[in-house]
Amino acid sequence: RNTRPRPTRHQRPESPPMRRDPRTHRPNRPVTRRPRPNNYLRRRPTRSNYGTRRYHNPYRYTRRTYTRYIHLPYVYRVNHARRFTPRDYYISLRSTFSRFIYINWIFYPSTLTNGYHFIDGYPYYVYNGYRHRYSWDDTCNYQLVDTYTHRVVESYYYNTCVNSYNSCAQVRDRMNYSAFDNRYFCAETFRDEYYDYSTPTYDYNDYDDYDDYDDYDYNDSADNCYDYDYNTGVCYDNF
């Protein structure tokens, strides 16, 4: 005899989890999420550390005790066969090393010492555990960024990688010395000069040109915000 209980006629199928509206505390529409792609590994800073030295955490980031550093440009021109535009360089990393993409910038880890290095047929300048393109022929868009807030202090667009990085690094070293901390960094951005940095940092729709991916199937106040607190109704994407 089959001893399994039979479903009653009033029994309903299991419904998806319900999201509560923080203002009314009443059930709202069900939340349905698509699974994230396996290569979607962008790192996110801890919002409670905003405005402090603990806010900066790209892939393989190591906090170092500050010691004064003065950037010394490499003056010898080096020819190289490999060539990248800013967009090509970003796409090549995005498809193979997605962890190296941190918010609006590229952080390529390196275990080499600070200074100029020729790696895999391409020139780089290594600083504090990351390597930066350092080509006389290719164009790089470097930015000086505050690690405490991710605010862009200054941009160096449409220049060779050598000149762009040298200009940024010299200002970076002066400002770090004034703050007596490794607060400012130079990193290459894949954004153009017209990008609005007030846009929520972790809005998936912001990456549609590259990923063609949306996080939510529905469209409401939280649709354009990834780090949304339903209890307070605050979007922390900009923090």
BAVODREN-360894 format. One record per residue (C-alpha): residue number from 1; residue in three letters; y, z, x. Coordinates in nm, 2 decimals. Example, Ala and Ser with C-alpha at 12.3 -4.5 7.8 and 13.67 -1.06 7.14 Angstrom:
<atom pos="1" code="ALA" v="-0.45" w="0.78" u="1.23"/>
<atom pos="2" code="SER" v="-0.11" w="0.71" u="1.37"/>
# end
This chain:
<atom pos="1" code="ARG" v="0.00" w="0.00" u="0.00"/>
<atom pos="2" code="ASN" v="0.35" w="-0.09" u="0.12"/>
<atom pos="3" code="THR" v="0.53" w="0.24" u="0.17"/>
<atom pos="4" code="ARG" v="0.86" w="0.10" u="0.28"/>
<atom pos="5" code="PRO" v="1.14" w="0.20" u="0.04"/>
<atom pos="6" code="ARG" v="1.27" w="-0.08" u="-0.18"/>
<atom pos="7" code="PRO" v="1.64" w="-0.15" u="-0.19"/>
<atom pos="8" code="THR" v="1.81" w="-0.04" u="-0.51"/>
<atom pos="9" code="ARG" v="2.01" w="-0.29" u="-0.70"/>
<atom pos="10" code="HIS" v="2.33" w="-0.10" u="-0.62"/>
<atom pos="11" code="GLN" v="2.27" w="-0.10" u="-0.25"/>
<atom pos="12" code="ARG" v="2.52" w="-0.31" u="-0.05"/>
<atom pos="13" code="PRO" v="2.48" w="-0.47" u="0.28"/>
<atom pos="14" code="GLU" v="2.63" w="-0.29" u="0.58"/>
<atom pos="15" code="SER" v="3.00" w="-0.38" u="0.61"/>
<atom pos="16" code="PRO" v="3.19" w="-0.42" u="0.94"/>
<atom pos="17" code="PRO" v="3.40" w="-0.13" u="1.08"/>
<atom pos="18" code="MET" v="3.73" w="-0.07" u="0.90"/>
<atom pos="19" code="ARG" v="4.06" w="-0.03" u="1.07"/>
<atom pos="20" code="ARG" v="4.30" w="0.23" u="0.93"/>
<atom pos="21" code="ASP" v="4.67" w="0.16" u="0.89"/>
<atom pos="22" code="PRO" v="4.86" w="0.43" u="1.09"/>
<atom pos="23" code="ARG" v="5.13" w="0.45" u="0.82"/>
<atom pos="24" code="THR" v="4.92" w="0.50" u="0.51"/>
<atom pos="25" code="HIS" v="4.59" w="0.61" u="0.67"/>
<atom pos="26" code="ARG" v="4.41" w="0.39" u="0.42"/>
<atom pos="27" code="PRO" v="4.14" w="0.14" u="0.51"/>
<atom pos="28" code="ASN" v="4.27" w="-0.20" u="0.59"/>
<atom pos="29" code="ARG" v="4.10" w="-0.53" u="0.66"/>
<atom pos="30" code="PRO" v="3.79" w="-0.52" u="0.88"/>
<atom pos="31" code="VAL" v="3.83" w="-0.58" u="1.25"/>
<atom pos="32" code="THR" v="3.63" w="-0.87" u="1.38"/>
<atom pos="33" code="ARG" v="3.64" w="-0.95" u="1.75"/>
<atom pos="34" code="ARG" v="3.49" w="-1.24" u="1.94"/>
<atom pos="35" code="PRO" v="3.29" w="-1.15" u="2.25"/>
<atom pos="36" code="ARG" v="3.49" w="-1.18" u="2.57"/>
<atom pos="37" code="PRO" v="3.39" w="-1.44" u="2.82"/>
<atom pos="38" code="ASN" v="3.20" w="-1.31" u="3.12"/>
<atom pos="39" code="ASN" v="3.47" w="-1.42" u="3.36"/>
<atom pos="40" code="TYR" v="3.75" w="-1.25" u="3.16"/>
<atom pos="41" code="LEU" v="3.80" w="-0.97" u="3.41"/>
<atom pos="42" code="ARG" v="4.18" w="-0.92" u="3.44"/>
<atom pos="43" code="ARG" v="4.26" w="-0.57" u="3.55"/>
<atom pos="44" code="ARG" v="4.49" w="-0.36" u="3.34"/>
<atom pos="45" code="PRO" v="4.71" w="-0.07" u="3.47"/>
<atom pos="46" code="THR" v="4.68" w="0.27" u="3.31"/>
<atom pos="47" code="ARG" v="4.97" w="0.30" u="3.07"/>
<atom pos="48" code="SER" v="5.00" w="0.67" u="3.13"/>
<atom pos="49" code="ASN" v="5.09" w="0.60" u="3.49"/>
<atom pos="50" code="TYR" v="5.39" w="0.37" u="3.40"/>
<atom pos="51" code="GLY" v="5.69" w="0.44" u="3.63"/>
<atom pos="52" code="THR" v="5.48" w="0.62" u="3.90"/>
<atom pos="53" code="ARG" v="5.31" w="0.51" u="4.22"/>
<atom pos="54" code="ARG" v="4.97" w="0.52" u="4.05"/>
<atom pos="55" code="TYR" v="5.06" w="0.23" u="3.81"/>
<atom pos="56" code="HIS" v="4.97" w="-0.05" u="4.06"/>
<atom pos="57" code="ASN" v="4.59" w="-0.13" u="4.06"/>
<atom pos="58" code="PRO" v="4.49" w="-0.49" u="4.12"/>
<atom pos="59" code="TYR" v="4.13" w="-0.57" u="4.23"/>
<atom pos="60" code="ARG" v="4.04" w="-0.38" u="4.55"/>
<atom pos="61" code="TYR" v="4.37" w="-0.21" u="4.57"/>
<atom pos="62" code="THR" v="4.38" w="0.08" u="4.82"/>
<atom pos="63" code="ARG" v="4.66" w="0.33" u="4.82"/>
<atom pos="64" code="ARG" v="4.80" w="0.36" u="5.18"/>
<atom pos="65" code="THR" v="5.02" w="0.62" u="5.33"/>
<atom pos="66" code="TYR" v="5.36" w="0.45" u="5.39"/>
<atom pos="67" code="THR" v="5.44" w="0.35" u="5.75"/>
<atom pos="68" code="ARG" v="5.74" w="0.14" u="5.83"/>
<atom pos="69" code="TYR" v="5.66" w="-0.23" u="5.85"/>
<atom pos="70" code="ILE" v="5.88" w="-0.51" u="5.97"/>
<atom pos="71" code="HIS" v="5.77" w="-0.86" u="5.88"/>
<atom pos="72" code="LEU" v="5.74" w="-1.10" u="6.18"/>
<atom pos="73" code="PRO" v="5.74" w="-1.47" u="6.08"/>
<atom pos="74" code="TYR" v="5.48" w="-1.69" u="6.24"/>
<atom pos="75" code="VAL" v="5.70" w="-1.96" u="6.40"/>
<atom pos="76" code="TYR" v="5.43" w="-2.22" u="6.50"/>
<atom pos="77" code="ARG" v="5.38" w="-2.50" u="6.25"/>
<atom pos="78" code="VAL" v="5.01" w="-2.55" u="6.17"/>
<atom pos="79" code="ASN" v="4.87" w="-2.87" u="6.00"/>
<atom pos="80" code="HIS" v="4.59" w="-2.84" u="5.75"/>
<atom pos="81" code="ALA" v="4.39" w="-3.08" u="5.55"/>
<atom pos="82" code="ARG" v="4.35" w="-2.86" u="5.24"/>
<atom pos="83" code="ARG" v="4.64" w="-2.88" u="5.00"/>
<atom pos="84" code="PHE" v="4.73" w="-2.69" u="4.68"/>
<atom pos="85" code="THR" v="5.00" w="-2.70" u="4.43"/>
<atom pos="86" code="PRO" v="5.08" w="-2.36" u="4.27"/>
<atom pos="87" code="ARG" v="4.89" w="-2.46" u="3.95"/>
<atom pos="88" code="ASP" v="4.59" w="-2.60" u="4.14"/>
<atom pos="89" code="TYR" v="4.56" w="-2.29" u="4.35"/>
<atom pos="90" code="TYR" v="4.57" w="-2.07" u="4.04"/>
<atom pos="91" code="ILE" v="4.31" w="-2.28" u="3.85"/>
<atom pos="92" code="SER" v="4.08" w="-2.28" u="4.15"/>
<atom pos="93" code="LEU" v="4.09" w="-1.90" u="4.17"/>
<atom pos="94" code="ARG" v="4.07" w="-1.85" u="3.79"/>
<atom pos="95" code="SER" v="3.75" w="-2.05" u="3.77"/>
<atom pos="96" code="THR" v="3.57" w="-1.88" u="4.05"/>
<atom pos="97" code="PHE" v="3.75" w="-1.55" u="4.14"/>
<atom pos="98" code="SER" v="3.90" w="-1.43" u="3.81"/>
<atom pos="99" code="ARG" v="3.94" w="-1.08" u="3.94"/>
<atom pos="100" code="PHE" v="4.20" w="-1.20" u="4.18"/>
<atom pos="101" code="ILE" v="4.44" w="-1.27" u="3.89"/>
<atom pos="102" code="TYR" v="4.64" w="-0.96" u="3.81"/>
<atom pos="103" code="ILE" v="4.88" w="-0.99" u="3.52"/>
<atom pos="104" code="ASN" v="5.13" w="-1.26" u="3.63"/>
<atom pos="105" code="TRP" v="5.03" w="-1.27" u="4.00"/>
<atom pos="106" code="ILE" v="4.76" w="-1.36" u="4.25"/>
<atom pos="107" code="PHE" v="4.60" w="-1.09" u="4.47"/>
<atom pos="108" code="TYR" v="4.34" w="-1.23" u="4.70"/>
<atom pos="109" code="PRO" v="4.17" w="-0.94" u="4.89"/>
<atom pos="110" code="SER" v="4.13" w="-0.95" u="5.26"/>
<atom pos="111" code="THR" v="3.98" w="-0.72" u="5.52"/>
<atom pos="112" code="LEU" v="4.18" w="-0.87" u="5.81"/>
<atom pos="113" code="THR" v="4.46" w="-0.70" u="5.99"/>
<atom pos="114" code="ASN" v="4.83" w="-0.76" u="5.89"/>
<atom pos="115" code="GLY" v="4.96" w="-1.09" u="6.03"/>
<atom pos="116" code="TYR" v="4.90" w="-1.46" u="6.04"/>
<atom pos="117" code="HIS" v="4.54" w="-1.59" u="6.00"/>
<atom pos="118" code="PHE" v="4.39" w="-1.94" u="5.96"/>
<atom pos="119" code="ILE" v="4.11" w="-1.89" u="5.70"/>
<atom pos="120" code="ASP" v="3.87" w="-2.16" u="5.58"/>
<atom pos="121" code="GLY" v="4.10" w="-2.44" u="5.70"/>
<atom pos="122" code="TYR" v="4.42" w="-2.29" u="5.54"/>
<atom pos="123" code="PRO" v="4.70" w="-2.07" u="5.67"/>
<atom pos="124" code="TYR" v="4.75" w="-1.73" u="5.53"/>
<atom pos="125" code="TYR" v="4.96" w="-1.42" u="5.60"/>
<atom pos="126" code="VAL" v="4.77" w="-1.09" u="5.54"/>
<atom pos="127" code="TYR" v="4.95" w="-0.78" u="5.44"/>
<atom pos="128" code="ASN" v="4.81" w="-0.45" u="5.31"/>
<atom pos="129" code="GLY" v="4.47" w="-0.58" u="5.22"/>
<atom pos="130" code="TYR" v="4.57" w="-0.91" u="5.06"/>
<atom pos="131" code="ARG" v="4.62" w="-1.26" u="5.19"/>
<atom pos="132" code="HIS" v="4.91" w="-1.48" u="5.09"/>
<atom pos="133" code="ARG" v="4.94" w="-1.86" u="5.13"/>
<atom pos="134" code="TYR" v="5.15" w="-1.95" u="5.43"/>
<atom pos="135" code="SER" v="5.18" w="-2.32" u="5.45"/>
<atom pos="136" code="TRP" v="5.46" w="-2.54" u="5.59"/>
<atom pos="137" code="ASP" v="5.36" w="-2.83" u="5.36"/>
<atom pos="138" code="ASP" v="5.26" w="-2.67" u="5.02"/>
<atom pos="139" code="THR" v="5.50" w="-2.51" u="4.77"/>
<atom pos="140" code="CYS" v="5.46" w="-2.14" u="4.67"/>
<atom pos="141" code="ASN" v="5.64" w="-1.94" u="4.41"/>
<atom pos="142" code="TYR" v="5.66" w="-1.58" u="4.55"/>
<atom pos="143" code="GLN" v="5.81" w="-1.29" u="4.36"/>
<atom pos="144" code="LEU" v="5.92" w="-0.95" u="4.47"/>
<atom pos="145" code="VAL" v="5.78" w="-0.70" u="4.22"/>
<atom pos="146" code="ASP" v="5.82" w="-0.33" u="4.16"/>
<atom pos="147" code="THR" v="5.48" w="-0.17" u="4.15"/>
<atom pos="148" code="TYR" v="5.60" w="0.12" u="3.94"/>
<atom pos="149" code="THR" v="5.71" w="-0.09" u="3.65"/>
<atom pos="150" code="HIS" v="5.60" w="-0.45" u="3.73"/>
<atom pos="151" code="ARG" v="5.96" w="-0.56" u="3.70"/>
<atom pos="152" code="VAL" v="6.04" w="-0.88" u="3.89"/>
<atom pos="153" code="VAL" v="6.32" w="-0.79" u="4.14"/>
<atom pos="154" code="GLU" v="6.37" w="-1.14" u="4.27"/>
<atom pos="155" code="SER" v="6.20" w="-1.48" u="4.26"/>
<atom pos="156" code="TYR" v="6.16" w="-1.74" u="4.53"/>
<atom pos="157" code="TYR" v="6.08" w="-2.07" u="4.36"/>
<atom pos="158" code="TYR" v="6.04" w="-2.43" u="4.48"/>
<atom pos="159" code="ASN" v="6.02" w="-2.36" u="4.85"/>
<atom pos="160" code="THR" v="5.75" w="-2.40" u="5.11"/>
<atom pos="161" code="CYS" v="5.50" w="-2.11" u="5.13"/>
<atom pos="162" code="VAL" v="5.63" w="-2.01" u="5.47"/>
<atom pos="163" code="ASN" v="6.00" w="-1.99" u="5.37"/>
<atom pos="164" code="SER" v="5.92" w="-1.84" u="5.03"/>
<atom pos="165" code="TYR" v="5.70" w="-1.56" u="5.17"/>
<atom pos="166" code="ASN" v="5.93" w="-1.49" u="5.47"/>
<atom pos="167" code="SER" v="6.23" w="-1.44" u="5.24"/>
<atom pos="168" code="CYS" v="6.04" w="-1.22" u="5.01"/>
<atom pos="169" code="ALA" v="5.88" w="-1.01" u="5.28"/>
<atom pos="170" code="GLN" v="6.20" w="-0.93" u="5.46"/>
<atom pos="171" code="VAL" v="6.36" w="-0.79" u="5.14"/>
<atom pos="172" code="ARG" v="6.03" w="-0.61" u="5.06"/>
<atom pos="173" code="ASP" v="6.03" w="-0.43" u="5.39"/>
<atom pos="174" code="ARG" v="6.39" w="-0.32" u="5.35"/>
<atom pos="175" code="MET" v="6.34" w="-0.19" u="5.00"/>
<atom pos="176" code="ASN" v="6.02" w="-0.01" u="5.09"/>
<atom pos="177" code="TYR" v="6.19" w="0.16" u="5.38"/>
<atom pos="178" code="SER" v="6.47" w="0.28" u="5.15"/>
<atom pos="179" code="ALA" v="6.21" w="0.42" u="4.90"/>
<atom pos="180" code="PHE" v="5.98" w="0.54" u="5.18"/>
<atom pos="181" code="ASP" v="5.69" w="0.41" u="4.99"/>
<atom pos="182" code="ASN" v="5.49" w="0.09" u="4.95"/>
<atom pos="183" code="ARG" v="5.66" w="0.04" u="4.61"/>
<atom pos="184" code="TYR" v="5.74" w="-0.33" u="4.63"/>
<atom pos="185" code="PHE" v="5.51" w="-0.62" u="4.70"/>
<atom pos="186" code="CYS" v="5.53" w="-0.99" u="4.74"/>
<atom pos="187" code="ALA" v="5.28" w="-1.20" u="4.54"/>
<atom pos="188" code="GLU" v="5.25" w="-1.55" u="4.43"/>
<atom pos="189" code="THR" v="5.30" w="-1.61" u="4.05"/>
<atom pos="190" code="PHE" v="5.15" w="-1.89" u="3.84"/>
<atom pos="191" code="ARG" v="5.44" w="-1.87" u="3.60"/>
<atom pos="192" code="ASP" v="5.73" w="-2.12" u="3.61"/>
<atom pos="193" code="GLU" v="6.09" w="-2.02" u="3.63"/>
<atom pos="194" code="TYR" v="6.14" w="-2.03" u="3.25"/>
<atom pos="195" code="TYR" v="5.87" w="-1.78" u="3.17"/>
<atom pos="196" code="ASP" v="6.00" w="-1.48" u="2.97"/>
<atom pos="197" code="TYR" v="5.87" w="-1.17" u="3.14"/>
<atom pos="198" code="SER" v="5.95" w="-0.96" u="2.83"/>
<atom pos="199" code="THR" v="5.64" w="-1.13" u="2.67"/>
<atom pos="200" code="PRO" v="5.36" w="-0.88" u="2.62"/>
<atom pos="201" code="THR" v="5.16" w="-0.88" u="2.95"/>
<atom pos="202" code="TYR" v="4.82" w="-0.87" u="2.79"/>
<atom pos="203" code="ASP" v="4.87" w="-1.10" u="2.50"/>
<atom pos="204" code="TYR" v="4.57" w="-1.33" u="2.50"/>
<atom pos="205" code="ASN" v="4.77" w="-1.60" u="2.33"/>
<atom pos="206" code="ASP" v="4.98" w="-1.61" u="2.64"/>
<atom pos="207" code="TYR" v="4.69" w="-1.76" u="2.84"/>
<atom pos="208" code="ASP" v="4.59" w="-2.03" u="2.59"/>
<atom pos="209" code="ASP" v="4.70" w="-2.30" u="2.83"/>
<atom pos="210" code="TYR" v="4.43" w="-2.18" u="3.08"/>
<atom pos="211" code="ASP" v="4.17" w="-1.99" u="2.88"/>
<atom pos="212" code="ASP" v="4.20" w="-2.13" u="2.52"/>
<atom pos="213" code="TYR" v="4.09" w="-1.79" u="2.39"/>
<atom pos="214" code="ASP" v="4.22" w="-1.55" u="2.12"/>
<atom pos="215" code="ASP" v="4.11" w="-1.19" u="2.09"/>
<atom pos="216" code="TYR" v="4.15" w="-1.15" u="1.71"/>
<atom pos="217" code="ASP" v="4.05" w="-1.35" u="1.41"/>
<atom pos="218" code="TYR" v="4.30" w="-1.21" u="1.18"/>
<atom pos="219" code="ASN" v="4.68" w="-1.22" u="1.20"/>
<atom pos="220" code="ASP" v="4.88" w="-0.90" u="1.16"/>
<atom pos="221" code="SER" v="5.12" w="-0.67" u="1.35"/>
<atom pos="222" code="ALA" v="4.85" w="-0.60" u="1.61"/>
<atom pos="223" code="ASP" v="4.75" w="-0.96" u="1.65"/>
<atom pos="224" code="ASN" v="5.00" w="-1.03" u="1.93"/>
<atom pos="225" code="CYS" v="4.92" w="-0.70" u="2.11"/>
<atom pos="226" code="TYR" v="4.62" w="-0.62" u="2.31"/>
<atom pos="227" code="ASP" v="4.69" w="-0.25" u="2.40"/>
<atom pos="228" code="TYR" v="4.79" w="-0.14" u="2.05"/>
<atom pos="229" code="ASP" v="4.79" w="0.23" u="1.94"/>
<atom pos="230" code="TYR" v="4.71" w="0.24" u="1.57"/>
<atom pos="231" code="ASN" v="4.80" w="0.61" u="1.55"/>
<atom pos="232" code="THR" v="5.16" w="0.56" u="1.66"/>
<atom pos="233" code="GLY" v="5.21" w="0.19" u="1.59"/>
<atom pos="234" code="VAL" v="5.32" w="0.13" u="1.95"/>
<atom pos="235" code="CYS" v="5.24" w="-0.17" u="2.16"/>
<atom pos="236" code="TYR" v="5.19" w="-0.08" u="2.53"/>
<atom pos="237" code="ASP" v="5.15" w="-0.43" u="2.66"/>
<atom pos="238" code="ASN" v="5.49" w="-0.42" u="2.83"/>
<atom pos="239" code="PHE" v="5.44" w="-0.08" u="3.00"/>
# end
